[in-house]
Amino acid sequence: MRSRQCLILSAVLFSSVLPPLACAADWLEFRGPTAQGHAPVDANVPLKWSATENVKWKTPMAGEGWSSPVVSDGVAYLTAAVPQGDDGSYALQLILIDVATGEIQRTSEAFLEVPEQSPKIHAKNSHASPTPLIEGDLVYVHFGHQGTACFRRDGELVWRNDSFRYEPVHGNGGSPVIAGDKLIFSCDGEKDPFILALDKTTGKVAWRYERPSDAEKKFSFSTPLLIEVAGREQLISPGSNLVVSLDPQTGEEIWRCRYDGFSVVARPVFGHGLIYVSSSFMSPATYAIRPDGQGDVTDTHVVWSEKRGAPNTPSMLLVGDWLFEVSDRGVATCLDAKTGEIKWQERLGGGFSASPLYANGRVYFQSEEGEAVVVAAEPEFRELARNTLDERTLASYAVIDDDLLIRTDKYLYRIGQ
């Protein structure tokens, strides 16, 4: 059964299907209505912009954070870590922004991060990197090992849970996902990685899955993907050295697939009866896996794999028969999603962490240097535009109506004609 707001993805195994069409104008979670980076089909987002052209507004953002914006009912939600004096403390906040004007409506504190709980983070990370998640009248925020909280959409706190602990490496990263009455996220730290489900109403722990990773470096930062296969829900969660499929209601393992890789960041994508994942560091490879197995499917369900151009950090983008990806070093690739055959591969320039967006028959790649490279979503390379904001950008896009929301290290921009 298809869930609210198209959060569950479904496909007929072995058929040639597109990801489900976006079913609302709201952008409720990381990578939008389909959880796979597709703008709503009627969104006419701009092709060109700059720091002064097609900018409807830009709003200064206090503190730091690389969470991506989410939007519902005219309000954008972001998280930020705002320094509190000089002692290394941070207020971990939810920020509400009027998308019509860019005005900050409210700031609500979820947690206070104190120095003894603030291990060093990676230069490409922040203390507020997981993207919020909206369902109904509630907004869920996650700060990795610092805790998880639930607010009403007006910014009033409902619950928070900071009882689970793990030792992070390089900070927090992966965003949560909702499955039925469960709020689920990965907790892959220095040792003993696990996946946790909370009761979304109360914040209490519902189940905990100990990830059976044999990786020397066990830390990862991935966001799970909820899919449906043969009428059964599966939670797909990549981590160091393996990706697992779990029953999202019980935490029971359905299947696992092994690879070599750690610090896994990219969110999976799903289509054509295949799950696509990246093994990330140190030598990334893209894997296409049939999700209809049981137990260890490494030797039986990997349909193809490809190392050339595979990303460490950005998620992939599936558009029809074509799988688009961009490596952290700026090499963009289009592959045949069914076979793994490379159709084109081009160096875009710059570094990349943000996940690409599909809109208007185009693929939007956002570089860390603030430049957006727009190409045709086709098996032949055609560059359509380059647009720069001249600011560091690691967060992924959100779409509201016909406009883009782009978070930089200093501002949130609304880009539209």
N, C-alpha and C positions, 0 to 999 in steps of 0.2 A: 504494500500500500504506500502510495506516495505521501510524504510528510508535508507539514506546513512549510510555505515559502520556498518550496522546491529545494529543501536542504538535503534530501536523499536523492542520489543520482541512480538512475536505473538504466539498464541496457539489456538487450537480448543477446546472449552469448553467441559469438561467432558471426553476428550480423554487422552490417556497416551502418552504424547509427551515430548521429551527432549527440553531443551533450544536450540535456534538456534546455529548452529555451528559457531565458530569464522570465519570471512570471510577475514581476513587480518592479516599480521604479526605485524602491528602496534598496540600499546596499547594506546588508545586515551582518556580514561577516567577512573575514579575510578572503579576498578574491571574489566577493560578490554573490549574487543570487544563485548561481550554479556551483559556487565554491571552486570554480575552475578558471576564473578570469575573463568571463564573457560579459560584456555590457548588455543591457536589455536590447532586444532586436530593433526597437524603434528609437534608440538613442542616437542622435546625430552629433557626436562629439567633435570638437574642432580638429582640423588637420594642422593648423599653424598657430603658434603663439610665441611670446617672449616675455621678459620681465615687465614689459610695458604694453604689449599688444595682446588683446583678447583676455585681459585680466579684469574680472568683475570685481574682485576684492582680494586683498591679502591681509591676513591677521597674524600679528606676532604671537609666537608660542613661547611661553615661559618654560624654563628648565630645558630638559632634553627628552628625547623619545623617538623611536622609529616605528611605533605602532602605526598601522594604516588607518585612515578614517573609515568609520561606518556611518550610515545615514538612515534615518527613519522619520517620516512625518515632519520634514523641514528642519530637523536638528542633526548636526554632525557630532559624533562622539570620538574623542581621542584620549589617550592616556599620556601622562608626562611624569617625569621624575624631577622635582624642583628642589635644588639645594636649600638646606636649612642652616644658614650660618656657615662657619668654616670647619666644622667638626666631622664632615663627611656624611652627615645625615641627609636623607631625601624624603620629601613628602610625595608619596605615590598617588597620583591624582587622576580622576576622571574629569574631562573638560567637555562642556556642552556649548556648541556654537550654532548660532542661527545661520542657516545656509543662504538665506535671502540677503543678509547684510554683512555677514562675517563677524558679528558682534558675539563676544563670549557671554553666554547667559548665566553660567554657573560653573564653579569648580568645587568638586567634592573629593575629600581625602579618603582613600581606601586603607592605606597603611603608612606608617612611618618606618623607613628603612634606616637603621642605626649603623654606625661604622663597623661594629663587630659582625654584622650580618651583610656586609657589602664587599664581597670579594672582588678582585680585579675583573674588569670586563674587557672584551676584545675591542679594538679600535673601531670595528664596524658594528658594535653593539651599543646598547644603551640600557639603563635601568628600567625602561618602559618600552619594550619591543613587541610583546604579544598584542595582537589586535583585539579590540572589544568585540562582543557578540551580542546582538539584539534579538530578543524573542518576545513578541507581544508588548507588554508594558514594562519589560525588564531589560536591563543592560548588564552583561557579565564582563568583568575585567579580571585579567590574570597577570600576575607579576612573577611567574616562575616560582622559585623557592621562597619568595616573600609572601605568597599567598594569593587567594582568589576571593573576589567579592561580587556581590549582586546589588545593583541599585535599581530603583524605579527610574523611568525615563526622565523624571524631573530632577534627578540627582540625589534623591533620598536613599540612604542606605537600608538594605533589607537584611543582608547577612554577610559575614565574611568568615573565611576559614584560613588560618595560618598554622594549623596543627601538623601538616605534613612537612617533612624536612628531607632535603638531600643536598649534597655538596655540588654546586654548579661549577662548571668550567666556562669561563668567558661570559658569564651572565645568563640571562633568560632569553627565550626566543619564541618557541612554538605557541600558537594560539589554540584556544579550546574549540570544541564542537559540541553541539547538542544532539542527542539521540533519545527521543521519547522524553522520559523524566530524568535523564542523566546528562550531566555536564562533564565532558571527558577531555583530558589533556595528557601530554607526555611529560615525564619527569626523569629525563636521562642525564644524570650528573656524572661525577667522577667515578662512582662505583654503584653497584646495585640498582641499575636503571629499572624504572617501573612506569606503568600507565595507570592513571587514577580516574575513577568516576565518582562524582559527587551527586547527591540528590539536588537537582536544580532548584527545588523549592526551599530546602532547609540549609544546604551547604554541607550536610553530613556525608561522610564517606560511604559510598554504596558498594564499590568493589575496588580491588587493587590487583593488577596483573604484574608479576615479576618478569621483566623481559629477559629471555635466556640468551643474552649476548656473550659470545666468547671473545669479543674485540678487546685488544689491549687498551684502546682509548674508547671508553664507553659513552662519552657525552655526545648528545645530539640535540637538535632544536626543531624537530619537525612538527607540523600541524596535521592531525589525522584527517582522513576523508571518509565520509559515510556513503556507502553504496548499497545497491540491492542486486542480488544475484539469485536467479531462480526462486524469487519470492522471499528470500532471506536477507535480512540486513547484515552487512559486514562493516566493521570499523577497520580501516586500513591505516596502519601506523608504522612508518619506517623508523629505524634506529640504526645504531652502529652494528654493522655486519649482518643485519637481517631486517626484513619487513615482515610484519605479522598481520594476520586478519583475526579479529576477535568478534564474538557476539557482543554487541554494544550494551545489551541489557544485563548480561551476567559476567562479562570479562573472560568467558571461556574461549580458548584458542581454537580457531577453525583450521588455519594453515599458516605455514611460515616459509619464507624463501631466503636463502643465504646469499651473501655477496661479500666483497671486501670493501669496507669503507666506514668512516666515522664522521662525526660532526655533521650529520645529515640534517639539512635545513629544508629542502624543497618539499612542498606539499604534493602528494600524488595527484595525477589526473586519470580519468576513466573514460573509456569509449571503445567501440568495436569489440566488446567483450574482453578488454585488456586493461590492466592496471599498469601505469607508467610511473617508474620511480627512478631517482638518481642515487647512486651510492656515495656521492659527495667525496670527501677528502680521503686519501691524498690523490688518487688517480680515479676521477669520477667516470662512471659508465651509466648509460641509460638502459633500463631493463623494461621489457614488455612481458607481463606475466598474466596468464589466465587465472582468474580468481575462483575457479570452480573445483578446486582440489581440497584434499584433507591431509593434515599432517605436513611433513616436509616435502615440498613440491619443487625443490631446487632442480632436480634432475628430470622433471617431467612436465613442468608448466611454464618454463621460460621460453617464449616464442622467439624472441630475438634480443640482442644486446648490442650496444654501439658505444665505443669510447670517444670517438672523435667529436669534439665540441660539447660534450656533456657538461651540465652546470654543476658547480659546487653549491651555490646558494639560491639563485632564482628558480622558482617553480616553472614547469613546462606549460605549454598552451596547446590544446588540441582543437583544431578547426577542421571539421570534415575529415578528410583522409590524411590531413597533414599535421604533423607534430612539430611545433616551433619551440626552440630553446635558445638560450644565450648563456655562454660561459661567463664566469666571473671576470675573465680577461677580455670580454667583448667580442667573442666570435659567435655570431648568430648562425643557426642551422635550421633547415627545413628537412624533415624526414618523412618518408612514407610511413604512416602510423601502423600499417598492417605488417610491413616487411622490415622496417628499419633502414631501408635504402635512403641514402642522403641525396636529396634533390638539389639543394644548394647550400653553400657555406660561405659566409662573408664576414670580414672583420669590420665591426662597427666603430671601434675606437672607444677608449675609456674602460672603466671597470663597471661591473653590474652586480647589484644585489636585489633590486626590486624585481618582482615577478611581472611578466608582460601581460598586456591587455588586448583582447580582441573587440573591435567595434568598427562598424561601417565597412566591412571587408578589409580591414587593416589590422596590423599588429603594431602595438605601441611598446617600444623598449625604452625604459627610463634608466639612464646611467647614473652612477654615483656622483659624477661631476655636475649633474643637473641638466644634461642634454637628453632630449627625447628623440629617438630615431624611429620614424614611422615607415613601415614597409607594407607592400601588398601581401595579403594572406594567400599567396599563390605558390605553386611549385617552381616558379621562376622568379629570381630575385628582382624586385623593383623598389628602389628607395623613393619614397614620396615626399618626405620632409625631414628637416632637423630643426628642433626648437630648443632654446636654452633659457634657463632661469639663472644660470651662473651661481648656483648654490648647491651645496652637498645634498644629495637625495638618495636615501636608501629605502624609504617606505614605498609601498605599492599603491597604485591608483585606486580611487573610488570614483563612481559615476553617479551624478545626480541630475535627472532630466537629460539635457543635452550637454552637460558640462562635466569637466574633470575636476576632482579634488586632488591636489598634489601637496604632500607635506615635504618641506625642506628642513634643514637644521634650524631655521629661524622662523619660518612662516608656514601657514596653511594658505594655499592659493585656491581660488575658484576660477577655473579657466573656461571661458565660453564666449560665443560670438554675440 
